[in-house]
Amino acid sequence: MGKTAENIEYYLDSKNDKDYLQDLLLNIKNAFTNQESVTFRIVEPKEKGFLVKVSGLFAYVSFKHFGWSYPSIEFWKNASNSIVGNYFTGKIHNIEENPISIQIDAKEQKFENPNLEKYSKYRGIILRKTKYGFFVDLGIHFNWKCGSILGLIHISTFMNESDYENWKAGDEVETVFQGFNENNKPILGDNIERGKWTNGEMEKLIGTIQKVSVLINEDGKPDYFVLGEHKATIPIKKEFYPNFRTTAKKYTYGLKNGEIIDCEIIKINSKKNSFVLKLLIEPPMN
Protein backbone atom coordinates (compact mmCIF):
# COMPACT_ATOMS: atom_id res chain seq x y z
CA MET A 1 0.00 0.00 0.00
CA GLY A 2 1.11 3.57 -0.65
CA LYS A 3 1.52 6.36 1.85
CA THR A 4 -1.61 8.40 2.52
CA ALA A 5 -2.67 10.89 5.19
CA GLU A 6 -4.60 8.07 6.87
CA ASN A 7 -1.80 5.51 7.08
CA ILE A 8 1.25 7.76 7.52
CA GLU A 9 1.70 6.62 11.13
CA TYR A 10 2.17 3.07 9.86
CA TYR A 11 5.18 4.14 7.77
CA LEU A 12 6.66 6.25 10.55
CA ASP A 13 7.37 2.98 12.34
CA SER A 14 10.89 2.01 11.16
CA LYS A 15 10.03 -1.68 10.97
CA ASN A 16 7.60 -0.89 8.18
CA ASP A 17 10.14 0.92 5.96
CA LYS A 18 10.51 -2.20 3.85
CA ASP A 19 6.82 -2.06 2.93
CA TYR A 20 7.23 1.49 1.66
CA LEU A 21 10.35 0.51 -0.28
CA GLN A 22 8.49 -2.39 -1.88
CA ASP A 23 5.67 -0.04 -2.86
CA LEU A 24 8.13 2.26 -4.59
CA LEU A 25 9.87 -0.66 -6.28
CA LEU A 26 6.53 -2.02 -7.48
CA ASN A 27 5.85 1.27 -9.25
CA ILE A 28 9.22 1.02 -10.98
CA LYS A 29 8.55 -2.60 -11.96
CA ASN A 30 5.23 -1.62 -13.53
CA ALA A 31 6.90 1.18 -15.48
CA PHE A 32 9.56 -1.31 -16.65
CA THR A 33 6.99 -3.95 -17.69
CA ASN A 34 4.86 -1.44 -19.58
CA GLN A 35 7.88 0.51 -20.88
CA GLU A 36 6.36 3.73 -19.63
CA SER A 37 8.34 6.98 -19.59
CA VAL A 38 9.51 8.08 -16.15
CA THR A 39 10.79 11.46 -14.99
CA PHE A 40 14.06 11.55 -13.09
CA ARG A 41 16.19 14.25 -11.47
CA ILE A 42 19.98 14.41 -11.76
CA VAL A 43 21.44 14.08 -8.25
CA GLU A 44 25.18 13.64 -8.67
CA PRO A 45 27.73 13.04 -11.45
CA LYS A 46 29.66 9.77 -11.37
CA GLU A 47 32.67 8.53 -13.33
CA LYS A 48 30.66 7.30 -16.32
CA GLY A 49 27.14 8.59 -15.69
CA PHE A 50 24.72 10.16 -13.23
CA LEU A 51 23.14 9.13 -9.94
CA VAL A 52 19.48 10.11 -10.32
CA LYS A 53 16.24 10.00 -8.31
CA VAL A 54 13.16 8.41 -9.87
CA SER A 55 9.83 7.76 -8.11
CA GLY A 56 11.50 8.13 -4.70
CA LEU A 57 14.34 5.70 -5.44
CA PHE A 58 17.94 6.17 -6.54
CA ALA A 59 18.86 4.98 -10.02
CA TYR A 60 21.66 5.32 -12.54
CA VAL A 61 21.92 6.73 -16.07
CA SER A 62 25.17 6.11 -17.93
CA PHE A 63 26.51 8.77 -20.29
CA LYS A 64 26.00 6.38 -23.22
CA HIS A 65 22.30 6.11 -22.28
CA PHE A 66 21.77 9.85 -21.87
CA GLY A 67 19.78 12.18 -24.14
CA TRP A 68 22.84 13.43 -26.04
CA SER A 69 26.45 12.37 -26.56
CA TYR A 70 29.85 14.05 -26.32
CA PRO A 71 33.06 13.04 -28.10
CA SER A 72 34.87 12.32 -24.80
CA ILE A 73 34.46 11.78 -21.05
CA GLU A 74 36.29 15.09 -20.59
CA PHE A 75 33.29 16.95 -22.04
CA TRP A 76 30.92 15.14 -19.65
CA LYS A 77 33.06 15.90 -16.61
CA ASN A 78 33.12 19.60 -17.42
CA ALA A 79 29.36 19.75 -18.11
CA SER A 80 28.08 17.40 -15.39
CA ASN A 81 27.90 19.78 -12.43
CA SER A 82 25.80 22.23 -14.44
CA ILE A 83 23.32 19.43 -15.28
CA VAL A 84 22.73 18.45 -11.62
CA GLY A 85 19.23 19.29 -10.38
CA ASN A 86 17.61 19.20 -13.82
CA TYR A 87 14.78 16.84 -14.80
CA PHE A 88 14.74 14.49 -17.79
CA THR A 89 12.66 11.53 -18.97
CA GLY A 90 13.55 8.00 -19.97
CA LYS A 91 12.57 4.35 -19.62
CA ILE A 92 13.72 1.70 -17.15
CA HIS A 93 15.95 -0.75 -19.00
CA ASN A 94 17.23 -2.88 -16.13
CA ILE A 95 16.14 -3.69 -12.53
CA GLU A 96 17.79 -5.82 -9.85
CA GLU A 97 16.33 -6.34 -6.36
CA ASN A 98 19.13 -7.75 -4.20
CA PRO A 99 20.49 -5.13 -3.75
CA ILE A 100 18.16 -2.73 -5.53
CA SER A 101 19.68 -1.46 -8.78
CA ILE A 102 17.75 0.58 -11.34
CA GLN A 103 19.14 1.69 -14.69
CA ILE A 104 17.46 4.18 -16.99
CA ASP A 105 17.77 4.66 -20.74
CA ALA A 106 17.19 8.32 -21.69
CA LYS A 107 18.51 8.22 -25.27
CA GLU A 108 15.03 8.87 -26.70
CA GLN A 109 14.64 12.04 -24.63
CA LYS A 110 12.67 14.68 -26.55
CA PHE A 111 14.01 18.24 -26.37
CA GLU A 112 12.58 21.65 -27.16
CA ASN A 113 13.69 23.69 -30.18
CA PRO A 114 16.16 26.37 -28.97
CA ASN A 115 15.30 28.91 -31.75
CA LEU A 116 18.67 30.65 -31.52
CA GLU A 117 18.57 34.30 -32.61
CA LYS A 118 21.48 35.56 -34.67
CA TYR A 119 23.74 38.06 -32.88
CA SER A 120 22.00 37.50 -29.52
CA LYS A 121 23.92 36.65 -26.34
CA TYR A 122 23.71 33.23 -24.66
CA ARG A 123 25.23 31.57 -21.64
CA GLY A 124 27.50 28.61 -22.30
CA ILE A 125 29.64 26.13 -20.38
CA ILE A 126 33.21 25.57 -21.59
CA LEU A 127 33.82 21.86 -22.24
CA ARG A 128 37.33 21.98 -23.68
CA LYS A 129 40.07 24.54 -24.20
CA THR A 130 42.22 24.12 -27.31
CA LYS A 131 44.93 26.18 -28.99
CA TYR A 132 42.35 27.58 -31.44
CA GLY A 133 39.54 28.35 -28.97
CA PHE A 134 36.85 26.80 -26.76
CA PHE A 135 34.19 24.16 -27.27
CA VAL A 136 31.11 25.59 -25.55
CA ASP A 137 27.66 24.13 -24.87
CA LEU A 138 24.75 26.61 -24.92
CA GLY A 139 22.39 23.97 -23.52
CA ILE A 140 22.92 25.44 -20.06
CA HIS A 141 21.27 28.70 -21.21
CA PHE A 142 17.98 26.79 -21.59
CA ASN A 143 18.50 24.71 -18.40
CA TRP A 144 19.22 21.77 -20.75
CA LYS A 145 15.57 21.62 -21.89
CA CYS A 146 16.89 21.86 -25.46
CA GLY A 147 19.61 19.27 -24.90
CA SER A 148 23.18 19.91 -25.98
CA ILE A 149 23.94 22.87 -28.31
CA LEU A 150 27.64 22.49 -28.90
CA GLY A 151 29.60 25.21 -30.71
CA LEU A 152 33.07 26.72 -31.03
CA ILE A 153 34.35 30.10 -29.90
CA HIS A 154 37.35 30.58 -32.17
CA ILE A 155 40.26 32.46 -30.64
CA SER A 156 40.08 35.00 -33.50
CA THR A 157 36.61 36.10 -32.34
CA PHE A 158 37.65 37.23 -28.85
CA MET A 159 37.21 40.96 -28.33
CA ASN A 160 39.46 40.75 -25.24
CA GLU A 161 42.54 38.57 -25.78
CA SER A 162 42.89 38.09 -22.00
CA ASP A 163 39.67 36.04 -22.00
CA TYR A 164 41.47 33.15 -23.68
CA GLU A 165 44.11 33.05 -20.95
CA ASN A 166 41.69 33.54 -18.05
CA TRP A 167 38.90 31.15 -19.03
CA LYS A 168 39.16 27.42 -18.41
CA ALA A 169 37.13 24.25 -18.94
CA GLY A 170 34.08 24.17 -16.66
CA ASP A 171 33.68 27.96 -16.61
CA GLU A 172 30.33 29.50 -17.52
CA VAL A 173 30.67 32.28 -20.10
CA GLU A 174 28.49 34.59 -22.16
CA THR A 175 28.92 34.64 -25.93
CA VAL A 176 27.19 35.77 -29.12
CA PHE A 177 25.53 33.31 -31.53
CA GLN A 178 26.60 34.25 -35.06
CA GLY A 179 24.88 31.61 -37.15
CA PHE A 180 25.72 28.09 -38.27
CA ASN A 181 28.69 26.71 -40.21
CA GLU A 182 28.51 24.30 -43.16
CA ASN A 183 28.06 21.39 -40.71
CA ASN A 184 25.11 23.14 -39.04
CA LYS A 185 27.12 23.74 -35.86
CA PRO A 186 26.78 27.06 -34.00
CA ILE A 187 29.41 29.73 -34.62
CA LEU A 188 30.08 31.66 -31.42
CA GLY A 189 32.13 34.68 -30.40
CA ASP A 190 31.89 38.36 -29.49
CA ASN A 191 33.53 39.64 -32.68
CA ILE A 192 30.51 39.91 -34.96
CA GLU A 193 32.53 41.21 -37.90
CA ARG A 194 34.78 38.14 -37.77
CA GLY A 195 31.75 35.87 -37.53
CA LYS A 196 30.40 37.10 -40.86
CA TRP A 197 33.34 35.39 -42.56
CA THR A 198 32.59 32.00 -41.03
CA ASN A 199 28.78 31.88 -40.88
CA GLY A 200 28.21 32.08 -44.64
CA GLU A 201 27.10 35.72 -44.71
CA MET A 202 30.04 36.90 -46.81
CA GLU A 203 29.85 33.83 -49.06
CA LYS A 204 26.47 35.10 -50.29
CA LEU A 205 28.35 37.87 -52.13
CA ILE A 206 30.28 35.40 -54.30
CA GLY A 207 29.30 35.92 -57.94
CA THR A 208 28.04 39.46 -57.38
CA ILE A 209 29.43 42.64 -58.94
CA GLN A 210 30.62 45.16 -56.36
CA LYS A 211 32.06 48.67 -56.29
CA VAL A 212 35.71 48.44 -55.21
CA SER A 213 37.67 51.35 -53.74
CA VAL A 214 41.34 51.73 -54.72
CA LEU A 215 43.88 53.04 -52.20
CA ILE A 216 47.51 53.46 -53.23
CA ASN A 217 49.71 52.38 -50.31
CA GLU A 218 53.14 53.64 -49.21
CA ASP A 219 54.86 51.25 -51.61
CA GLY A 220 52.95 52.78 -54.49
CA LYS A 221 50.86 49.64 -55.01
CA PRO A 222 47.05 49.50 -54.99
CA ASP A 223 45.05 48.11 -52.08
CA TYR A 224 41.43 47.17 -52.70
CA PHE A 225 38.36 47.49 -50.45
CA VAL A 226 34.89 46.08 -51.08
CA LEU A 227 31.91 48.01 -49.68
CA GLY A 228 34.41 50.62 -48.60
CA GLU A 229 35.88 48.53 -45.75
CA HIS A 230 36.61 44.88 -46.54
CA LYS A 231 40.07 44.08 -47.87
CA ALA A 232 40.38 42.31 -51.19
CA THR A 233 42.94 40.99 -53.65
CA ILE A 234 42.91 40.91 -57.45
CA PRO A 235 45.15 38.01 -58.50
CA ILE A 236 46.23 38.30 -62.12
CA LYS A 237 46.10 34.63 -63.11
CA LYS A 238 45.86 33.00 -66.50
CA GLU A 239 42.73 31.09 -65.41
CA PHE A 240 40.92 34.40 -64.91
CA TYR A 241 42.33 36.21 -67.95
CA PRO A 242 43.36 33.40 -70.33
CA ASN A 243 44.12 35.60 -73.34
CA PHE A 244 44.91 38.99 -71.83
CA ARG A 245 46.71 38.56 -68.51
CA THR A 246 49.29 41.21 -69.48
CA THR A 247 46.51 43.69 -70.25
CA ALA A 248 44.90 43.01 -66.84
CA LYS A 249 48.22 43.59 -65.09
CA LYS A 250 48.75 46.89 -66.92
CA TYR A 251 45.23 47.91 -65.95
CA THR A 252 45.98 47.52 -62.23
CA TYR A 253 49.25 49.44 -62.62
CA GLY A 254 47.31 52.37 -64.04
CA LEU A 255 44.78 52.64 -61.20
CA LYS A 256 44.72 55.91 -59.26
CA ASN A 257 44.23 56.64 -55.58
CA GLY A 258 40.51 56.95 -54.75
CA GLU A 259 39.35 55.38 -58.00
CA ILE A 260 36.23 53.19 -57.91
CA ILE A 261 36.13 50.11 -60.15
CA ASP A 262 33.64 47.30 -60.73
CA CYS A 263 34.78 43.76 -59.88
CA GLU A 264 33.23 40.33 -59.51
CA ILE A 265 33.66 38.54 -56.16
CA ILE A 266 34.85 35.05 -57.05
CA LYS A 267 35.61 33.70 -53.56
CA ILE A 268 36.41 34.66 -49.97
CA ASN A 269 39.44 34.11 -47.76
CA SER A 270 37.86 33.45 -44.35
CA LYS A 271 41.25 33.20 -42.63
CA LYS A 272 42.21 36.72 -43.70
CA ASN A 273 38.69 38.21 -43.74
CA SER A 274 39.09 39.27 -47.34
CA PHE A 275 37.61 38.87 -50.82
CA VAL A 276 39.20 37.57 -54.01
CA LEU A 277 38.16 39.65 -57.03
CA LYS A 278 38.16 39.47 -60.80
CA LEU A 279 38.47 42.58 -62.96
CA LEU A 280 35.61 43.36 -65.32
CA ILE A 281 37.60 44.45 -68.35
CA GLU A 282 37.29 43.45 -71.98
CA PRO A 283 40.13 41.68 -73.79
CA PRO A 284 41.99 43.87 -76.29
CA MET A 285 40.89 43.90 -79.94
CA ASN A 286 43.18 41.96 -82.27
C-alpha positions as CSV (number, residue, x, y, z in Angstrom):
1,M,0.0,0.0,0.0
2,G,1.1,3.6,-0.7
3,K,1.5,6.4,1.8
4,T,-1.6,8.4,2.5
5,A,-2.7,10.9,5.2
6,E,-4.6,8.1,6.9
7,N,-1.8,5.5,7.1
8,I,1.3,7.8,7.5
9,E,1.7,6.6,11.1
10,Y,2.2,3.1,9.9
11,Y,5.2,4.1,7.8
12,L,6.7,6.2,10.6
13,D,7.4,3.0,12.3
14,S,10.9,2.0,11.2
15,K,10.0,-1.7,11.0
16,N,7.6,-0.9,8.2
17,D,10.1,0.9,6.0
18,K,10.5,-2.2,3.8
19,D,6.8,-2.1,2.9
20,Y,7.2,1.5,1.7
21,L,10.4,0.5,-0.3
22,Q,8.5,-2.4,-1.9
23,D,5.7,0.0,-2.9
24,L,8.1,2.3,-4.6
25,L,9.9,-0.7,-6.3
26,L,6.5,-2.0,-7.5
27,N,5.8,1.3,-9.2
28,I,9.2,1.0,-11.0
29,K,8.5,-2.6,-12.0
30,N,5.2,-1.6,-13.5
31,A,6.9,1.2,-15.5
32,F,9.6,-1.3,-16.7
33,T,7.0,-4.0,-17.7
34,N,4.9,-1.4,-19.6
35,Q,7.9,0.5,-20.9
36,E,6.4,3.7,-19.6
37,S,8.3,7.0,-19.6
38,V,9.5,8.1,-16.2
39,T,10.8,11.5,-15.0
40,F,14.1,11.5,-13.1
41,R,16.2,14.2,-11.5
42,I,20.0,14.4,-11.8
43,V,21.4,14.1,-8.3
44,E,25.2,13.6,-8.7
45,P,27.7,13.0,-11.4
46,K,29.7,9.8,-11.4
47,E,32.7,8.5,-13.3
48,K,30.7,7.3,-16.3
49,G,27.1,8.6,-15.7
50,F,24.7,10.2,-13.2
51,L,23.1,9.1,-9.9
52,V,19.5,10.1,-10.3
53,K,16.2,10.0,-8.3
54,V,13.2,8.4,-9.9
55,S,9.8,7.8,-8.1
56,G,11.5,8.1,-4.7
57,L,14.3,5.7,-5.4
58,F,17.9,6.2,-6.5
59,A,18.9,5.0,-10.0
60,Y,21.7,5.3,-12.5
61,V,21.9,6.7,-16.1
62,S,25.2,6.1,-17.9
63,F,26.5,8.8,-20.3
64,K,26.0,6.4,-23.2
65,H,22.3,6.1,-22.3
66,F,21.8,9.8,-21.9
67,G,19.8,12.2,-24.1
68,W,22.8,13.4,-26.0
69,S,26.4,12.4,-26.6
70,Y,29.8,14.1,-26.3
71,P,33.1,13.0,-28.1
72,S,34.9,12.3,-24.8
73,I,34.5,11.8,-21.0
74,E,36.3,15.1,-20.6
75,F,33.3,16.9,-22.0
76,W,30.9,15.1,-19.7
77,K,33.1,15.9,-16.6
78,N,33.1,19.6,-17.4
79,A,29.4,19.7,-18.1
80,S,28.1,17.4,-15.4
81,N,27.9,19.8,-12.4
82,S,25.8,22.2,-14.4
83,I,23.3,19.4,-15.3
84,V,22.7,18.5,-11.6
85,G,19.2,19.3,-10.4
86,N,17.6,19.2,-13.8
87,Y,14.8,16.8,-14.8
88,F,14.7,14.5,-17.8
89,T,12.7,11.5,-19.0
90,G,13.5,8.0,-20.0
91,K,12.6,4.4,-19.6
92,I,13.7,1.7,-17.1
93,H,16.0,-0.7,-19.0
94,N,17.2,-2.9,-16.1
95,I,16.1,-3.7,-12.5
96,E,17.8,-5.8,-9.9
97,E,16.3,-6.3,-6.4
98,N,19.1,-7.7,-4.2
99,P,20.5,-5.1,-3.7
100,I,18.2,-2.7,-5.5
101,S,19.7,-1.5,-8.8
102,I,17.7,0.6,-11.3
103,Q,19.1,1.7,-14.7
104,I,17.5,4.2,-17.0
105,D,17.8,4.7,-20.7
106,A,17.2,8.3,-21.7
107,K,18.5,8.2,-25.3
108,E,15.0,8.9,-26.7
109,Q,14.6,12.0,-24.6
110,K,12.7,14.7,-26.6
111,F,14.0,18.2,-26.4
112,E,12.6,21.7,-27.2
113,N,13.7,23.7,-30.2
114,P,16.2,26.4,-29.0
115,N,15.3,28.9,-31.7
116,L,18.7,30.7,-31.5
117,E,18.6,34.3,-32.6
118,K,21.5,35.6,-34.7
119,Y,23.7,38.1,-32.9
120,S,22.0,37.5,-29.5
121,K,23.9,36.6,-26.3
122,Y,23.7,33.2,-24.7
123,R,25.2,31.6,-21.6
124,G,27.5,28.6,-22.3
125,I,29.6,26.1,-20.4
126,I,33.2,25.6,-21.6
127,L,33.8,21.9,-22.2
128,R,37.3,22.0,-23.7
129,K,40.1,24.5,-24.2
130,T,42.2,24.1,-27.3
131,K,44.9,26.2,-29.0
132,Y,42.4,27.6,-31.4
133,G,39.5,28.3,-29.0
134,F,36.9,26.8,-26.8
135,F,34.2,24.2,-27.3
136,V,31.1,25.6,-25.5
137,D,27.7,24.1,-24.9
138,L,24.8,26.6,-24.9
139,G,22.4,24.0,-23.5
140,I,22.9,25.4,-20.1
141,H,21.3,28.7,-21.2
142,F,18.0,26.8,-21.6
143,N,18.5,24.7,-18.4
144,W,19.2,21.8,-20.7
145,K,15.6,21.6,-21.9
146,C,16.9,21.9,-25.5
147,G,19.6,19.3,-24.9
148,S,23.2,19.9,-26.0
149,I,23.9,22.9,-28.3
150,L,27.6,22.5,-28.9
151,G,29.6,25.2,-30.7
152,L,33.1,26.7,-31.0
153,I,34.3,30.1,-29.9
154,H,37.3,30.6,-32.2
155,I,40.3,32.5,-30.6
156,S,40.1,35.0,-33.5
157,T,36.6,36.1,-32.3
158,F,37.7,37.2,-28.8
159,M,37.2,41.0,-28.3
160,N,39.5,40.8,-25.2
161,E,42.5,38.6,-25.8
162,S,42.9,38.1,-22.0
163,D,39.7,36.0,-22.0
164,Y,41.5,33.2,-23.7
165,E,44.1,33.1,-21.0
166,N,41.7,33.5,-18.1
167,W,38.9,31.2,-19.0
168,K,39.2,27.4,-18.4
169,A,37.1,24.3,-18.9
170,G,34.1,24.2,-16.7
171,D,33.7,28.0,-16.6
172,E,30.3,29.5,-17.5
173,V,30.7,32.3,-20.1
174,E,28.5,34.6,-22.2
175,T,28.9,34.6,-25.9
176,V,27.2,35.8,-29.1
177,F,25.5,33.3,-31.5
178,Q,26.6,34.3,-35.1
179,G,24.9,31.6,-37.1
180,F,25.7,28.1,-38.3
181,N,28.7,26.7,-40.2
182,E,28.5,24.3,-43.2
183,N,28.1,21.4,-40.7
184,N,25.1,23.1,-39.0
185,K,27.1,23.7,-35.9
186,P,26.8,27.1,-34.0
187,I,29.4,29.7,-34.6
188,L,30.1,31.7,-31.4
189,G,32.1,34.7,-30.4
190,D,31.9,38.4,-29.5
191,N,33.5,39.6,-32.7
192,I,30.5,39.9,-35.0
193,E,32.5,41.2,-37.9
194,R,34.8,38.1,-37.8
195,G,31.8,35.9,-37.5
196,K,30.4,37.1,-40.9
197,W,33.3,35.4,-42.6
198,T,32.6,32.0,-41.0
199,N,28.8,31.9,-40.9
200,G,28.2,32.1,-44.6
201,E,27.1,35.7,-44.7
202,M,30.0,36.9,-46.8
203,E,29.8,33.8,-49.1
204,K,26.5,35.1,-50.3
205,L,28.3,37.9,-52.1
206,I,30.3,35.4,-54.3
207,G,29.3,35.9,-57.9
208,T,28.0,39.5,-57.4
209,I,29.4,42.6,-58.9
210,Q,30.6,45.2,-56.4
211,K,32.1,48.7,-56.3
212,V,35.7,48.4,-55.2
213,S,37.7,51.3,-53.7
214,V,41.3,51.7,-54.7
215,L,43.9,53.0,-52.2
216,I,47.5,53.5,-53.2
217,N,49.7,52.4,-50.3
218,E,53.1,53.6,-49.2
219,D,54.9,51.2,-51.6
220,G,53.0,52.8,-54.5
221,K,50.9,49.6,-55.0
222,P,47.0,49.5,-55.0
223,D,45.1,48.1,-52.1
224,Y,41.4,47.2,-52.7
225,F,38.4,47.5,-50.4
226,V,34.9,46.1,-51.1
227,L,31.9,48.0,-49.7
228,G,34.4,50.6,-48.6
229,E,35.9,48.5,-45.8
230,H,36.6,44.9,-46.5
231,K,40.1,44.1,-47.9
232,A,40.4,42.3,-51.2
233,T,42.9,41.0,-53.7
234,I,42.9,40.9,-57.5
235,P,45.2,38.0,-58.5
236,I,46.2,38.3,-62.1
237,K,46.1,34.6,-63.1
238,K,45.9,33.0,-66.5
239,E,42.7,31.1,-65.4
240,F,40.9,34.4,-64.9
241,Y,42.3,36.2,-68.0
242,P,43.4,33.4,-70.3
243,N,44.1,35.6,-73.3
244,F,44.9,39.0,-71.8
245,R,46.7,38.6,-68.5
246,T,49.3,41.2,-69.5
247,T,46.5,43.7,-70.3
248,A,44.9,43.0,-66.8
249,K,48.2,43.6,-65.1
250,K,48.8,46.9,-66.9
251,Y,45.2,47.9,-66.0
252,T,46.0,47.5,-62.2
253,Y,49.3,49.4,-62.6
254,G,47.3,52.4,-64.0
255,L,44.8,52.6,-61.2
256,K,44.7,55.9,-59.3
257,N,44.2,56.6,-55.6
258,G,40.5,57.0,-54.7
259,E,39.3,55.4,-58.0
260,I,36.2,53.2,-57.9
261,I,36.1,50.1,-60.1
262,D,33.6,47.3,-60.7
263,C,34.8,43.8,-59.9
264,E,33.2,40.3,-59.5
265,I,33.7,38.5,-56.2
266,I,34.9,35.0,-57.0
267,K,35.6,33.7,-53.6
268,I,36.4,34.7,-50.0
269,N,39.4,34.1,-47.8
270,S,37.9,33.4,-44.4
271,K,41.2,33.2,-42.6
272,K,42.2,36.7,-43.7
273,N,38.7,38.2,-43.7
274,S,39.1,39.3,-47.3
275,F,37.6,38.9,-50.8
276,V,39.2,37.6,-54.0
277,L,38.2,39.7,-57.0
278,K,38.2,39.5,-60.8
279,L,38.5,42.6,-63.0
280,L,35.6,43.4,-65.3
281,I,37.6,44.4,-68.4
282,E,37.3,43.5,-72.0
283,P,40.1,41.7,-73.8
284,P,42.0,43.9,-76.3
285,M,40.9,43.9,-79.9
286,N,43.2,42.0,-82.3
